Amino acid sequence: MNRSSRVAVIAALLVSAFATGAVLYRHFGPNEAAVPPAAEARQVEPIPAKLIGAAPVPKTLPDFTLPDLKGQPHSIREWSGRPLMINFWATWCGPCREEIPLLNQIRREQRVNGLEIVGIAVDLAEDVAKYVENTPIEYPVLIGEEGGAEAASAFGVHQLALPITVFLDRRGEVLALRLGQLHQDQAHVILDALGDLEAGRIDLPTAQAHVAAGLRR
């Protein structure tokens, strides 16, 4: 695929992102997260599937492989066995750029708890390489120029509205899927629930219910 074709693909994704993001904001505002179906038993109301794609959010980490900035392929399951945040972003996405300092901060603060963040740039590799030359990103970055949208769809997101952040426990179970920019208070709600889950103080459905209730507040 030549550069003009790749730019056209990215532009199409951007149009889809704006359209989907507007629908999500009108229906739910900025403080909602989608959680897997396990939370439904506790009367948690996840975002309807029609707004985030035809497939439900998976219960566990799917497997996909994407290259890093040097072109080396990495399976996302290389980071299994530890709490994990997967952040889908792009250099052309303003909210994505704005949340990078917070993600850096979270990684510094949560490394003692074993948490890792993996950024997946749904963008042109050359644009990502130029961007990271001037913007510190303290966590691994994979390139989703080809395969990034498919990776997002593996989490049930088929209309790409960036940024998207997925939170998983060390067993690879999906705790929450956040659509839209992550803010510090929202991160605390989700990470507190993740910490309680990792410590064995609560089970996964209870952690999902805590996340949904906390973000509504």
C-alpha positions as CSV (number, residue, x, y, z in Angstrom):
1,M,0.0,0.0,0.0
2,N,1.5,3.4,-1.0
3,R,1.6,6.4,1.2
4,S,-1.4,8.1,-0.4
5,S,-3.5,5.0,0.0
6,R,-2.4,4.6,3.7
7,V,-3.3,8.3,4.3
8,A,-6.7,7.7,2.8
9,V,-7.3,4.8,5.2
10,I,-6.3,6.8,8.2
11,A,-8.5,9.7,7.1
12,A,-11.4,7.3,6.8
13,L,-10.8,6.0,10.3
14,L,-10.6,9.6,11.6
15,V,-14.1,10.4,10.1
16,S,-15.5,7.3,11.7
17,A,-13.9,8.3,15.0
18,F,-15.5,11.7,15.1
19,A,-18.9,10.3,14.2
20,T,-18.8,7.5,16.7
21,G,-17.4,9.7,19.4
22,A,-20.2,12.2,19.0
23,V,-22.8,9.4,19.4
24,L,-21.1,8.1,22.5
25,Y,-20.8,11.5,24.1
26,R,-24.5,12.3,23.4
27,H,-25.7,9.1,25.0
28,F,-23.3,8.7,27.9
29,G,-21.2,11.8,28.4
30,P,-17.5,11.6,29.1
31,N,-17.5,9.3,32.1
32,E,-18.7,5.9,31.0
33,A,-16.9,2.6,30.4
34,A,-17.9,-0.6,28.8
35,V,-17.5,-3.7,30.9
36,P,-17.8,-7.3,29.9
37,P,-21.1,-9.2,30.2
38,A,-20.1,-10.8,33.6
39,A,-21.2,-7.5,35.3
40,E,-24.7,-7.8,34.0
41,A,-25.7,-10.1,36.9
42,R,-25.2,-7.2,39.2
43,Q,-27.4,-4.9,37.2
44,V,-24.5,-3.0,35.7
45,E,-25.5,-1.5,32.3
46,P,-22.6,-1.7,29.8
47,I,-22.6,0.4,26.7
48,P,-24.9,-1.2,24.1
49,A,-23.1,-3.4,21.6
50,K,-24.6,-1.4,18.7
51,L,-22.5,1.6,19.7
52,I,-19.2,-0.1,20.0
53,G,-19.5,-2.8,17.4
54,A,-21.4,-6.0,16.6
55,A,-19.3,-8.2,19.0
56,P,-19.4,-8.1,22.8
57,V,-16.3,-7.1,24.8
58,P,-14.3,-10.4,25.2
59,K,-13.9,-11.9,28.6
60,T,-10.1,-12.5,28.2
61,L,-7.2,-11.0,26.3
62,P,-7.3,-11.9,22.6
63,D,-4.1,-12.7,20.7
64,F,-2.8,-10.4,18.0
65,T,0.7,-9.4,16.8
66,L,1.9,-6.0,15.8
67,P,5.4,-4.5,15.1
68,D,7.2,-2.0,17.3
69,L,8.9,1.2,16.1
70,K,11.8,-0.9,14.9
71,G,9.6,-3.2,12.9
72,Q,10.0,-6.2,15.3
73,P,6.8,-8.2,15.8
74,H,5.3,-8.6,19.2
75,S,2.3,-10.7,20.4
76,I,0.2,-8.8,22.9
77,R,0.4,-11.9,25.0
78,E,4.0,-11.1,25.7
79,W,2.7,-9.0,28.5
80,S,0.4,-11.7,30.0
81,G,0.8,-12.5,33.6
82,R,0.7,-8.9,34.9
83,P,-2.0,-6.2,35.1
84,L,-2.2,-4.5,31.7
85,M,-3.6,-1.4,30.1
86,I,-3.8,-1.4,26.3
87,N,-4.2,2.1,24.8
88,F,-5.3,2.6,21.2
89,W,-4.3,6.1,20.0
90,A,-3.0,8.1,17.0
91,T,-0.8,11.2,16.5
92,W,-3.7,13.0,14.8
93,C,-6.1,12.4,17.8
94,G,-6.0,15.4,20.2
95,P,-7.5,13.6,23.2
96,C,-5.0,10.8,22.6
97,R,-2.1,13.2,22.8
98,E,-3.5,14.9,25.9
99,E,-3.7,11.7,27.9
100,I,-0.1,10.6,27.2
101,P,1.3,12.4,30.3
102,L,-1.3,10.7,32.5
103,L,-0.4,7.3,31.0
104,N,3.3,8.0,31.7
105,Q,2.4,9.0,35.3
106,I,0.3,5.8,35.8
107,R,3.1,3.6,34.5
108,R,5.6,5.2,36.9
109,E,3.3,4.9,39.9
110,Q,2.0,1.4,39.1
111,R,5.2,-0.4,38.1
112,V,5.6,-1.4,41.7
113,N,2.3,-3.3,41.3
114,G,3.5,-4.9,38.1
115,L,1.2,-3.0,35.8
116,E,2.3,-2.4,32.2
117,I,0.9,-0.1,29.5
118,V,1.1,-0.9,25.8
119,G,0.2,1.8,23.4
120,I,-1.1,0.8,20.0
121,A,-0.8,3.6,17.4
122,V,-3.5,3.3,14.7
123,D,-1.4,5.5,12.5
124,L,1.3,5.7,9.9
125,A,4.6,4.3,11.3
126,E,6.6,7.2,10.0
127,D,4.3,9.7,11.7
128,V,4.5,7.8,15.0
129,A,8.3,7.7,14.8
130,K,8.5,11.5,14.3
131,Y,6.0,12.1,17.1
132,V,7.9,10.1,19.7
133,E,11.1,11.9,18.9
134,N,9.6,15.0,20.6
135,T,7.1,13.5,23.0
136,P,8.3,11.2,25.8
137,I,6.3,7.9,25.9
138,E,7.5,5.8,28.7
139,Y,5.7,2.5,27.8
140,P,6.0,0.1,24.8
141,V,4.4,1.3,21.6
142,L,3.2,-1.0,18.8
143,I,2.3,0.2,15.3
144,G,-1.2,-0.5,14.1
145,E,-0.8,1.1,10.6
146,E,-1.8,-2.4,9.3
147,G,-3.7,-4.5,11.9
148,G,-4.5,-1.8,14.5
149,A,-8.2,-1.6,13.6
150,E,-8.4,-5.4,13.6
151,A,-6.8,-5.4,17.0
152,A,-9.4,-3.0,18.3
153,S,-12.1,-5.2,16.7
154,A,-10.8,-8.1,18.8
155,F,-12.0,-6.2,21.8
156,G,-15.5,-5.7,20.2
157,V,-14.8,-2.2,18.9
158,H,-15.7,-2.0,15.2
159,Q,-16.2,1.7,14.8
160,L,-12.9,3.2,15.8
161,A,-13.4,6.1,18.2
162,L,-10.0,7.0,19.7
163,P,-8.6,6.9,22.3
164,I,-9.7,3.5,23.6
165,T,-8.2,2.0,26.8
166,V,-8.6,-1.6,27.9
167,F,-7.8,-2.7,31.5
168,L,-7.0,-6.4,32.2
169,D,-5.9,-8.3,35.3
170,R,-2.9,-10.5,35.5
171,R,-5.0,-13.5,34.4
172,G,-5.8,-11.7,31.2
173,E,-9.4,-11.1,32.2
174,V,-11.0,-7.9,30.9
175,L,-12.0,-5.6,33.8
176,A,-13.1,-2.6,31.7
177,L,-13.0,-0.9,28.3
178,R,-12.9,2.8,28.4
179,L,-14.0,4.7,25.3
180,G,-12.7,8.3,25.1
181,Q,-10.0,10.2,26.9
182,L,-9.0,8.9,30.2
183,H,-8.8,11.4,33.1
184,Q,-7.1,11.1,36.4
185,D,-10.2,10.6,38.5
186,Q,-11.5,7.9,36.1
187,A,-8.1,6.2,36.1
188,H,-8.2,6.1,39.9
189,V,-11.6,4.5,40.0
190,I,-10.6,1.7,37.6
191,L,-7.1,1.2,39.0
192,D,-8.4,1.0,42.6
193,A,-10.8,-1.7,41.5
194,L,-8.0,-3.5,39.7
195,G,-5.8,-3.3,42.8
196,D,-8.6,-4.8,44.9
197,L,-9.1,-7.5,42.3
198,E,-5.4,-8.3,42.2
199,A,-5.2,-8.5,46.0
200,G,-8.1,-10.9,46.1
201,R,-10.3,-8.6,48.1
202,I,-13.1,-8.7,45.4
203,D,-13.9,-10.9,42.5
204,L,-14.1,-9.8,38.8
205,P,-17.9,-9.2,38.7
206,T,-17.7,-7.0,41.8
207,A,-14.7,-5.1,40.4
208,Q,-16.6,-4.5,37.2
209,A,-19.6,-3.2,39.2
210,H,-17.3,-0.9,41.2
211,V,-15.9,0.5,38.0
212,A,-19.3,1.2,36.4
213,A,-20.7,2.7,39.6
214,G,-17.6,4.8,40.3
215,L,-17.5,6.3,36.7
216,R,-21.2,7.2,36.9
217,R,-20.5,9.2,40.0
